[in-house]
């Protein structure tokens, strides 16, 4: 069993992760996406209302296109929430973590592990959001994707922001409603 708290403590904050694991050309791509992420006032308000500490570990890589497109969103959330302690771990730095977080038998990225303030795993999410998979289904399977769930196009970045925000909110509510944590905090 992995000690998620220790892994989280050893992982790097966003800027340090990029300085360590992204080349200048990769960093330019990360920064371009970061600059395009715009949280709406209601999204900022929701994140600002989070009260329970939320360590978040993101398995990523500087070269990964999916990471470039999604991890800047997570850093915006951490900045707006205040109680989200977001850390990044390079995928190949800790093979046991990479293997534990494999999805469908593969080492996909990014993968996010949400923790309680006392180190329990609350949820995992990765590697792409539903809107990204819907877009890929249209591109690779055609507009008659066998699921029938492919909606019309829209802003892919805004959709990813909304989907990641839903997961952050869901985890915050799990933490706020946890009988164990409510007893600990007296709320």
VEXDREN-206096 format. One line per field, with one value per residue: residue number from 1; chain; x, y, z of N, C-alpha, C, CB in turn. Coordinates in steps of 0.001 Angstrom, whole numbers, plus 524288, in hexadecimal, padded with zeros to 5 digits. Atoms other than C-alpha are relative to their C-alpha. Glycine has a CB too. Layout:
% residues N
i	NUM	... $
ch	A	... $
n.c1	X	... $
n.c2	Y	... $
n.c3	Z	... $
ca.c1	X	... $
ca.c2	Y	... $
ca.c3	Z	... $
c.c1	X	... $
c.c2	Y	... $
c.c3	Z	... $
cb.c1	X	... $
cb.c2	Y	... $
cb.c3	Z	... $
//
This chain:
% residues 187
i	1	2	3	4	5	6	7	8	9	10	11	12	13	14	15	16	17	18	19	20	21	22	23	24	25	26	27	28	29	30	31	32	33	34	35	36	37	38	39	40	41	42	43	44	45	46	47	48	49	50	51	52	53	54	55	56	57	58	59	60	61	62	63	64	65	66	67	68	69	70	71	72	73	74	75	76	77	78	79	80	81	82	83	84	85	86	87	88	89	90	91	92	93	94	95	96	97	98	99	100	101	102	103	104	105	106	107	108	109	110	111	112	113	114	115	116	117	118	119	120	121	122	123	124	125	126	127	128	129	130	131	132	133	134	135	136	137	138	139	140	141	142	143	144	145	146	147	148	149	150	151	152	153	154	155	156	157	158	159	160	161	162	163	164	165	166	167	168	169	170	171	172	173	174	175	176	177	178	179	180	181	182	183	184	185	186	187 $
ch	A	A	A	A	A	A	A	A	A	A	A	A	A	A	A	A	A	A	A	A	A	A	A	A	A	A	A	A	A	A	A	A	A	A	A	A	A	A	A	A	A	A	A	A	A	A	A	A	A	A	A	A	A	A	A	A	A	A	A	A	A	A	A	A	A	A	A	A	A	A	A	A	A	A	A	A	A	A	A	A	A	A	A	A	A	A	A	A	A	A	A	A	A	A	A	A	A	A	A	A	A	A	A	A	A	A	A	A	A	A	A	A	A	A	A	A	A	A	A	A	A	A	A	A	A	A	A	A	A	A	A	A	A	A	A	A	A	A	A	A	A	A	A	A	A	A	A	A	A	A	A	A	A	A	A	A	A	A	A	A	A	A	A	A	A	A	A	A	A	A	A	A	A	A	A	A	A	A	A	A	A	A	A	A	A	A	A $
n.c1	8034D	7FCE4	800CD	80144	7FE42	7FA61	7FF42	801C4	7FC20	7FB44	80131	7FE86	803EA	80079	7FB8D	7FB3D	80086	7FED6	7FA76	7FCFC	80169	801A6	7FC36	8023F	80433	80485	801FF	802F9	80525	802D2	8015D	80411	80502	800F1	80201	8053F	803C9	802A2	8043A	80466	800CA	8029F	7FC38	7FC6D	802F2	80084	7FAE2	7FECA	80338	7FDFA	7FDDD	7FD28	7FAF5	8005A	7FB34	8010D	7FB3A	800B9	7FBE0	7FFB4	7FAE1	7FF63	8009F	8052C	803CD	804AE	7FE95	7FFAA	8053D	8036B	7FD9A	80097	80535	7FFA3	7FD1F	803AB	80387	7FD28	7FF64	8050F	80259	7FD28	7FF57	7FE2B	7FA4B	7FF0B	7FA8D	7FF36	7FC01	7FEA0	801DD	7FC12	7FCBA	8017C	802B0	8042C	8048E	801BF	8029C	804D2	803C5	800F9	80579	800E9	7FB1D	7FC12	7FDF8	8024D	7FF46	7FEDA	80355	80061	801B5	801F6	7FF2B	801FF	7FBC6	7FD03	7FD4C	80319	8018A	8058F	80199	7FC1F	8023E	7FC27	7FBDB	8027C	80564	803F2	8006A	7FB90	80129	8042A	7FD98	7FCD3	80386	801D2	7FB9C	7FDE9	80425	803C8	80454	803CC	7FD82	803BD	8028F	80444	7FFC3	7FC8C	802F3	7FD7B	7FB26	8002C	7FAD9	7FD9C	7FD77	80420	80264	7FC59	8002C	804E3	7FFDA	7FC58	80257	803E4	7FD50	7FDF3	8046F	801D4	7FC60	80098	804D1	7FEDB	7FCFE	8034D	80427	7FDB6	800E4	7FAF0	7FDC5	8038E	7FEEC	7FAD6	80059	80477	803F3 $
n.c2	7FB61	7FB3A	7FBC9	7FB85	7FB1A	7FF74	7FF0F	7FAA1	7FC60	80020	7FE0D	7FA88	7FC26	7FF40	7FD39	8031A	80478	7FE61	7FE9D	804D2	80425	7FE1F	7FCF3	7FADC	80047	80254	7FC26	7FC23	8024E	7FFFD	7FA9B	7FE3E	801FA	7FD6B	7FAC5	80063	801C3	7FB96	801B1	7FC67	7FE50	80402	80433	7FE07	7FFE0	80563	801B3	7FCDF	801D7	804E9	7FF3E	80495	800BE	803BF	80138	80233	801CF	800C5	802C3	7FD2A	7FFB3	7FB0D	800D3	8022F	7FC49	7FFE0	7FD1A	7FA7E	7FDFB	8007E	7FEA4	7FA78	7FF53	8019B	7FBFD	7FBAA	80194	7FFC4	7FA76	7FDB1	802AA	7FEEF	804AD	80441	8005C	802DB	8017E	802FF	8040A	801AB	8055F	80426	7FF3B	803EB	80421	8027E	7FC8C	80064	80505	7FFED	7FC7D	80191	7FFEC	803B0	802B2	7FC7D	7FBB3	7FB5F	7FB0D	7FFB4	802CA	7FCDF	802AE	7FC59	80213	7FD1B	7FD46	803BD	803A8	80423	7FF1E	7FED0	80108	7FFB4	7FE48	7FF88	7FD23	7FBD7	7FEF4	80225	7FCC9	80153	80513	7FF45	7FDB0	80413	803D7	7FDD3	7FFE9	80525	803CC	7FD89	7FD63	803EA	802F0	803EF	7FED8	7FC5D	7FBF0	7FBCD	7FB2F	7FC57	7FDAA	7FB69	7FE96	80483	7FE57	7FEBB	804F0	8028F	7FD16	80159	80575	8006B	7FD44	80393	803F4	7FD60	7FEFC	804FD	801B1	7FC7B	80183	804E7	7FE91	7FCEF	80348	80498	80016	80003	7FABB	7FC82	800C1	7FDC3	7FA3E	7FE1D	7FD71 $
n.c3	80000	80069	7FC3C	80352	7FD8A	800E4	8059C	800E7	7FDC3	8032B	80541	800D2	801AB	805B2	80253	7FF3D	8037F	8055D	80053	7FFA5	803B3	80529	80301	80138	803E6	7FD5D	7FC46	80301	8011B	7FB03	7FEC6	803A7	7FDFB	7FAF8	80127	8024D	7FC16	7FD88	7FC95	7FF9D	7FA90	7FCDB	7FF1A	7FBF8	7FB1A	7FE3A	7FE09	7FB62	7FBB1	7FDE0	7FAC5	7FE32	80282	80444	802DC	80525	8028E	8059E	802C7	804F3	8028A	802C9	8059D	8010C	80213	7FCB8	7FB42	8017E	800DB	7FB78	7FAF6	7FEB0	7FDB7	7FA8C	7FD17	7FF3E	7FBC1	7FB04	7FEAE	7FE9D	7FB82	7FB31	7FCBA	8035A	80037	804D7	800F4	804C0	7FFEC	8053B	800A4	7FFBA	7FB66	7FC15	802EE	7FCFC	80051	80578	800BB	7FCE5	80274	80568	801A6	80441	80110	8023F	7FCCF	8026A	7FD40	7FA68	7FC53	7FB3F	7FB4B	7FC1B	7FAC8	7FB83	7FD50	7FCEE	80360	8026E	8056C	80087	80565	80436	804F9	80428	80260	80313	7FE79	80381	804BB	80362	80258	803E4	804AA	80274	80252	804F4	803A3	80139	80109	80371	7FD61	7FE48	7FBC3	7FE43	7FB01	800DA	7FC04	8019D	800D7	80395	7FE14	7FCAA	7FE1F	7FD66	7FB29	7FC36	7FE64	7FC6B	7FB10	7FD53	7FE3C	7FB97	7FB88	7FDC0	7FCCD	7FB5B	7FC90	7FDF2	7FBE9	7FB88	7FD46	7FD44	7FB52	7FC69	7FDE7	7FD7D	7FA52	7FD4C	80018	7FD2A	7FA6E	7FF0C	80039	7FCFB	80351 $
ca.c1	80000	8055A	806F1	7FFDC	80326	811B8	810C8	80927	81312	81E46	8176F	819A4	81148	80D38	81819	822D4	81DBB	81E5C	82BE2	830B0	82998	82639	82F7A	82DF6	825E3	81D2C	81BE0	81752	80C3B	8086C	8089A	80048	7F580	7F707	7F493	7E82B	7E1E2	7D7E8	7CFDB	7C270	7BE6B	7B541	7C028	7C975	7BEEB	7BC8C	7CB14	7CC9C	7C1F4	7C9A3	7CD09	7D264	7E0D8	7E2B1	7F00E	7EFF6	7FA8E	7FBC9	803F8	808DC	81425	8197E	818DD	80AC8	800FC	7F55A	7FC99	7FF76	7F10B	7EB86	7F55E	7F50F	7E67D	7E9AE	7F37D	7E937	7E011	7EA6B	7ECDD	7DE6F	7DB30	7E5E2	7E3E0	7E831	7F66B	7F982	8061D	80BA2	8136F	81AAE	81546	821FB	8280D	820B6	81D9F	8157E	80C92	80BE9	8083C	7FE1B	7F79D	7F757	7EA90	7E589	7F2D4	7FA3E	8025D	7F9A9	7FA85	7F68C	7F124	7EC7C	7EB51	7E2FA	7E65F	7E04E	7E824	7EC5F	7F121	7E5DE	7E346	7D625	7D5D5	7DDBE	7DB7B	7E29B	7E6FD	7DDCC	7D0D4	7C43E	7C3B4	7D141	7CD3A	7C0DF	7C8E1	7D264	7C70B	7C1C7	7CF49	7D2ED	7C5E2	7BE25	7B217	7AA31	7B210	7ABD8	7A8BE	79FC0	7A42E	7ACA6	7A70F	7A9AB	7B6E4	7B9DF	7C501	7CD93	7D539	7C8F8	7C333	7CF7C	7CF48	7C114	7C365	7CF66	7C82B	7BD0A	7C6C2	7CD6C	7C023	7BBF5	7C82B	7C695	7B8AA	7BD40	7C6E7	7BD03	7B2D2	7BC27	7B799	7C5BA	7CA44	7BE12	7C0D7	7CF10	7CB5C	7BF1D	7B683 $
ca.c2	80000	80D46	81837	822CD	82D69	82AD5	82A58	8371D	83DCD	839A6	83E39	84BC0	85803	85BCB	865A0	85D1F	8515F	858EC	85E72	850B4	848B9	85175	85663	864AC	860ED	8581C	862C5	86C50	862F7	8614F	87018	8724F	869A4	86F7F	87CF4	8784C	872B2	87C6B	878BB	87EEA	8869D	87BBC	871C3	87A2B	87BE1	86D4B	86A6F	87583	86F5B	862CF	8615C	853B0	85193	84A35	844C2	84193	839AB	83A23	8301A	83739	83964	845D6	84014	83B4C	8427D	83E7A	843BD	85087	851F6	84E42	850AB	85F89	85E98	8577C	861EA	86C7C	864D6	863B1	8725A	87598	86BBC	86E96	86177	85929	854FD	850E4	8497E	84318	836A2	8334A	8267B	81EE0	82414	81A62	80DE8	80852	81435	813D3	80578	80772	8121D	80AAF	80C3A	80145	7FACC	806C8	8119C	81CD7	82B15	83331	82B64	832A1	82CEB	834A7	832D4	83664	83F54	8335D	82BBF	822FD	82150	82762	82618	82435	82A9B	829B7	829D6	831FA	8386C	83389	83F18	83B96	82D73	831D5	83A41	82F18	825DF	82EE5	8304B	821EB	81ACA	8247A	82C5B	81FF4	81BC2	80F28	81503	81F39	8287E	83195	83F4D	84A94	85142	85C98	86266	856CC	85E6B	863B5	85606	8507F	85B46	85833	8498A	84AC4	85494	84AE4	840D8	84A7F	84E70	84041	83D15	8493B	84504	83735	83D52	846EA	83C47	831F1	82E12	82BA4	83930	83FD2	839DB	83E00	84C1D	84CDC	850BC $
ca.c3	80000	7FC2B	80606	7FE61	80855	80719	7F849	7F83F	80130	7F840	7EBD5	7E629	7E541	7D768	7D483	7DA33	7D2A0	7C5D5	7C8B0	7CB7D	7C12F	7B58F	7AB1A	7A722	79B2E	7A360	7AD97	7A329	79FBC	7AE1F	7AFD6	7A3B2	7A93B	7B6CF	7B0FE	7AA43	7B68C	7BB79	7C740	7C784	7D3AC	7D822	7D685	7DE8F	7E8D2	7E997	7EB37	7F4EB	7FD30	7FF2F	80D90	80F35	80C75	7FFC9	7FC3E	7EDC1	7E6EC	7D82E	7D104	7C4EE	7BB86	7B58A	7A7D5	7A8EC	7A05E	7A8BE	7B4A7	7ADAE	7AA95	7B7E9	7C2CF	7C182	7C497	7D133	7D529	7D307	7DBEF	7E695	7E5FC	7E6D4	7F17F	7FB53	8023B	7F6A3	7F812	7EA25	7E795	7DB6B	7DA1C	7CDA0	7C862	7C780	7D40A	7DCA7	7D4F4	7E01E	7DFAA	7D0D1	7D148	7DC0A	7D3FD	7C71B	7BFB9	7B724	7B838	7B37F	7B973	7B590	7B960	7C04D	7CBAE	7D7BA	7E562	7EEF5	7FD51	80A3E	8130D	81ACD	80EFF	80B18	7FCA2	7F956	7EA7F	7DE1B	7D113	7C456	7B974	7B129	7B3D6	7ADC2	7A460	79F45	79D4C	79656	78D10	78A9A	7880B	77D88	77782	77821	777A2	76F91	77298	7742C	77FEF	784E1	79243	78C7B	79718	78F14	7905A	78721	78858	79155	798CB	79C62	7A695	7AD2D	7AD4A	7B3A2	7BDD2	7C10A	7C1D5	7CA7C	7D30A	7D4CC	7D9D9	7E308	7E853	7E9C1	7F195	7FA15	7FD2E	80060	809DF	80FA5	811AB	816E7	8248D	8286F	8242F	82978	836C9	835CB	83282	83AD5	82F75 $
c.c1	8037B	7FE8E	7FF22	801CA	805CB	80120	7FE78	80402	804EB	7FF2A	800DE	7FB52	80077	804E3	80505	7FFEE	80186	805BC	8036C	7FF13	7FE30	8046B	7FD9C	7FB99	7FB1D	7FD77	7FCC3	7FA84	7FCAB	7FE15	7FBB2	7FAA4	7FEA8	7FD8C	7FA8A	7FBDB	7FDC1	7FB79	7FBD1	7FF50	7FD58	8039A	803EA	7FD4F	7FF60	8051F	8017B	7FCDF	801C6	8026A	80358	80526	7FFC9	80554	7FE97	80543	7FEC9	804D0	8001A	8056E	80035	7FEEE	7FA71	7FC1F	7FB08	80113	80037	7FA97	7FC93	80266	7FFDB	7FAA0	8003F	802D7	7FC9C	7FC41	802B0	800A4	7FAF1	7FDC7	802C5	80100	801CC	805F4	80166	805D3	8003F	8048C	800F5	7FF10	80422	8039C	7FEFD	7FCE9	7FB91	7FB0A	7FDB3	7FCED	7FAD9	7FBBC	7FF0D	7FA1D	7FF75	80514	8044E	80190	7FE5D	800B5	7FC1D	7FC39	8003E	7FDF6	7FE85	8007B	7FD0A	804A4	8035D	801E3	7FCF4	7FED3	7FA1E	7FE19	804C3	7FD2F	80451	7FE32	7FDFC	7FA76	7FC43	7FF9C	80482	7FF02	7FB9D	80230	80339	7FC9A	7FDFC	8045C	80197	7FBDE	7FBDE	7FB70	7FBBB	80277	7FC10	7FD55	7FB44	8000A	80333	7FCD4	802B7	804D4	7FF14	8057D	8024C	8027D	7FBF6	7FD5C	8038A	80015	7FB2B	80020	803C6	7FDB7	7FBD7	80298	80253	7FB96	7FE01	8037B	7FF85	7FB1B	800A0	802D6	7FCA9	7FBE1	801FE	7FEFA	8051A	8024F	7FC77	800D7	80537	7FFC5	7FB74	7FBFE	7FC49 $
c.c2	804DF	803E2	80509	80528	800EC	80128	8059D	803EC	80050	8022A	805ED	80388	800EF	80272	7FCD9	7FB2A	80187	8017C	7FB20	7FC58	801D4	80316	8055B	7FFC9	7FD78	80403	80429	7FDF7	7FFC9	80589	80217	7FE29	802B8	80566	80009	7FE4C	804CE	7FDE9	80436	8018F	7FBDF	7FB5D	80193	8000D	7FA87	7FE21	802F1	7FE6A	7FACC	80117	7FB70	7FF86	7FB90	7FF50	7FD49	7FEB8	7FEFE	7FD5A	80241	7FF70	80513	7FF93	7FE93	8042F	8004E	802EB	805DC	80279	7FFF1	801DC	805DC	8013C	7FED0	80414	804D9	7FEC2	80082	805AA	80280	7FDAD	80145	7FB35	7FB44	80046	7FC67	7FF06	7FC7B	7FC3B	7FE44	7FA1F	7FBCB	80074	7FBDA	7FBAD	7FD6A	8034C	7FFB6	7FAF9	7FFBB	80322	7FEBC	7FFEC	7FC67	7FD5E	80366	80450	80527	804C3	80405	7FC90	80300	7FC95	80436	7FD68	8032B	80284	7FC50	7FB5B	7FB8A	8015F	800B9	7FE92	80031	801CE	80059	7FCBC	80483	800C0	7FDAB	8032C	7FEE0	7FAC1	8006B	80231	7FBEE	7FBDC	801EA	7FFC5	7FA87	7FBF5	8021F	80235	7FC44	7FC63	7FC3E	8012E	80382	80498	804BB	804E0	8037A	8026D	804CE	80143	7FB88	80188	80137	7FB03	7FD14	802B5	7FE66	7FA64	7FF36	802A4	7FC9A	7FBF7	80266	8011F	7FAF5	7FE28	80387	7FE9E	7FAC3	8013D	802E7	7FCA8	7FB11	80024	80036	80577	803F2	7FF8B	8027A	805EF	80236	802E6	7FC07 $
c.c3	80000	80441	7FCE4	80256	7FF03	7FA3E	7FEB3	80200	7FCA2	7FA7B	7FFD1	7FEE4	7FA11	7FD99	8006A	7FC7B	7FA6E	7FF5A	7FFD2	7FB63	7FA99	7FD6E	7FEEF	7FBF7	80246	803A0	7FD32	7FECB	804EE	8012B	7FC6F	801D6	8051B	7FF27	7FDC4	803EF	802B1	80343	80036	805B4	8036B	8011A	8043C	80555	80249	80269	804F5	804C4	80243	80558	801E5	7FCF6	7FC13	7FD67	7FADD	7FD74	7FA4C	7FDC3	7FA79	7FDA1	7FCE0	7FA35	7FE68	7FE2F	80335	80516	7FEE5	7FF94	804E2	80523	80142	80268	805D2	80344	800DD	80478	80543	801BF	801D0	80504	8051E	8035E	7FCD6	7FFBD	7FB78	7FF51	7FB41	800AD	7FA67	7FF89	800DF	804BA	8042D	7FD42	802FF	7FFFE	7FA82	7FF2A	802FB	7FD46	7FA3A	7FEF8	7FB52	7FE52	7FDD3	803B7	7FD83	80378	7FE1B	8031A	80520	80472	803ED	8055C	8040A	802BA	8033E	7FCBF	7FDAB	7FA58	7FFD3	7FA82	7FC70	7FB1D	7FBF9	7FB74	7FCA7	80203	7FBF0	7FAF3	7FC3A	7FD5F	7FBF8	7FAED	7FD18	7FD64	7FABF	7FBF2	7FE3F	7FE98	7FC4B	80306	801BC	80402	80259	80537	7FF3D	803B6	7FE63	7FECE	7FBFF	8028D	80359	801AD	8032B	80533	80431	801F5	803CD	80549	80319	8021C	80485	804D0	80297	80389	804F4	803DB	80276	80478	804CF	80319	802CF	80518	803FC	802A4	802B1	805E0	80318	80041	802BE	805DC	80176	8005E	80337	7FCC4	7FDBA $
cb.c1	7FC3E	7FF48	804CB	7FA33	7FEEC	802E7	7FCBC	7FAB4	80178	80203	7FA44	803D7	800B2	7FB47	800BB	8008F	7FA5F	7FC88	80193	7FEB5	7FBD5	7FB06	80188	8043E	801D1	801A4	80489	802E2	8009B	8038E	804CE	8011C	80035	8052C	8038D	80014	80293	7FE09	8020F	7FAE7	7FCC6	7FB0C	802E5	801F1	7FAA0	7FE62	80439	7FF0F	7FA7E	80419	7FBA1	7FCA1	80435	7FBE7	803B5	7FCB4	80236	7FEF1	7FF14	7FEA7	80105	80561	803A7	7FDEA	7FEA8	7FE1A	80550	802E9	7FD6A	7FE66	80598	800D4	7FBEC	802C4	8050E	7FCE9	7FE1A	8056B	80214	7FC1F	8000E	7FD19	7FAE3	7FD84	8025C	7FDCE	80269	800F7	7FE5B	805C3	7FDCE	8033A	7FF15	7FCB2	803DA	801CC	80181	804B9	80391	8010B	801DB	80274	7FE20	7FD7C	7FF09	7FDFF	80616	7FA33	8058F	7FFB0	801BF	7FC63	8045A	7FA32	805CA	7FCDD	7FDCA	7FCBC	80429	7FAE3	801BF	7FEF4	7FBD0	802CD	7FD2A	80580	80346	7FFFE	7FF10	7FAB2	7FFF0	80530	7FE83	7FBBC	80375	80392	7FB6B	7FE18	8049F	80316	7FD75	7FE14	7FDB6	7FDEC	80232	802AF	803DA	7FAF4	80230	80341	7FF4C	7FC23	80378	7FC6B	7FFC4	8041B	80378	7FBE5	7FED3	8057E	7FFFD	7FB57	80184	8055A	7FD9A	7FCEC	80457	802D2	7FB99	7FFD7	805AE	7FFC4	7FB6E	80359	804B0	7FD5B	7FC57	805ED	7FCF5	803D5	800FA	7FA48	80003	803C7	7FF6C	801D9	8029A $
cb.c2	7FFFE	8027F	80087	80033	7FFE5	7FB02	7FC13	800F1	7FE4D	7FA77	7FE9C	80062	80543	8036D	8054C	7FE5C	7FDDE	80498	80372	7FD37	7FCCC	8036E	7FD29	80397	7FCF3	7FB11	80294	80160	7FA78	7FDF2	80373	7FDF8	7FA00	80083	802AE	7FC34	7FC33	80407	7FEC3	7FD81	804F2	7FE1C	7FEA0	8058F	8027A	7FC69	800CA	805A7	7FF8C	7FD79	800E4	7FAFC	7FEF2	801C5	7FC81	803E0	7FAFF	80544	7F9DC	805D1	7FB1F	80211	7FBCD	7FD4A	7FE97	7FA6A	7FE18	80091	7FCED	7FA7A	7FE2B	80350	7FC6B	7FAC0	80180	8011C	7FA5C	7FD55	802F5	7FF3E	7FA28	803E9	7FEB8	80057	7FDEE	80302	7FD3A	803A4	7FB4D	80166	7FF61	80006	80569	80286	7FBEA	7FF0A	805BE	80035	7FB93	80249	80593	7FA8F	805AC	802C9	7FBBA	8025E	7FFAF	7FF1E	80208	805B5	7FA1C	804D1	7FC3E	801A1	7FFEA	7FC5D	8043E	7FE14	7FDDC	7FF19	7FB64	805DA	803FE	7FA98	80555	7FE4D	7FC68	7FEAB	805FB	7FFD7	805D8	7FFD8	7FC0F	803A8	804B7	7FD71	7FED8	805AF	802B9	7FE12	7FE59	7FC29	8040D	7FCD4	803BA	7FAEA	80294	7FD3A	7FDCB	7FE5F	802F4	8044E	8016A	7FF27	80503	7FD7F	804CA	803B6	7FC92	7FFEA	80600	800AD	7FC6F	80277	80543	7FD3A	7FD55	80521	802B3	7FBE1	80006	805BC	7FFB4	7FC44	8035C	80475	7FE83	7FFB5	7FB19	7FC4C	801B9	7FEC5	7FA21	7FE61	801C1	80377	8031B $
cb.c3	804CD	7FAA3	803E0	7FF06	805EC	801BA	7FCAD	802A5	80592	7FFAD	7FE6C	7FB8B	80312	7FEC8	8029F	805CD	80022	7FE6D	804A7	80501	80252	80075	7FAC0	7FE0A	7FB2D	8031F	80302	7FAE0	7FDB0	80488	7FF95	7FA6A	800D0	80321	7FC4D	7FB79	80411	7FBD6	8058A	7FDCA	80015	7FD39	7FAE2	7FE98	7FF21	7FB73	7FBD0	7FEDE	7FE3D	7FC39	803C9	7FF5A	80410	7FBF9	80359	7FC87	802AE	7FD2E	7FFFC	800CA	7FC61	800CE	7FE39	804E1	7FA81	8012D	80224	7FACE	7FBCC	80092	8000E	7FB1F	7FD41	8006F	7FD14	7FAE9	7FF34	7FF82	7FB5D	7FB8F	7FF20	8031A	802C9	7FA62	80552	7FB47	804D4	7FB59	80387	7FEBA	7FAB1	7FB19	80242	80490	7FE69	8059D	8016A	7FC38	801B9	80571	80084	7FEDA	7FEA7	7FB58	7FC5C	7FB01	8008D	7FEDF	7FF48	801EC	800B5	7FF27	80237	7FED2	8014F	803D4	80377	80485	802CE	80309	7FC69	80126	7FE2D	7FF15	80094	801D8	7FCCE	7FA01	8009B	802BC	80173	8032B	8043D	80222	8017E	8040D	803AF	800BA	8027C	80480	80513	7FBFB	7FC7A	7FB52	80441	80064	803C6	80073	804E8	7FB3A	8052A	7FE51	7FB7C	804C7	80345	7FC72	7FF05	7FD86	7FB37	7FDAC	7FEFC	7FC43	7FB80	7FE9B	7FE41	7FBA4	7FCCE	7FE7C	7FCFB	7FBA9	7FDEF	7FE2D	7FC20	7FC83	7FE7D	7FD15	7FBB5	7FEE7	80185	7FD45	7FA5F	7FEA3	80165	7FBB3	7FA58	80446	7FB96 $
//
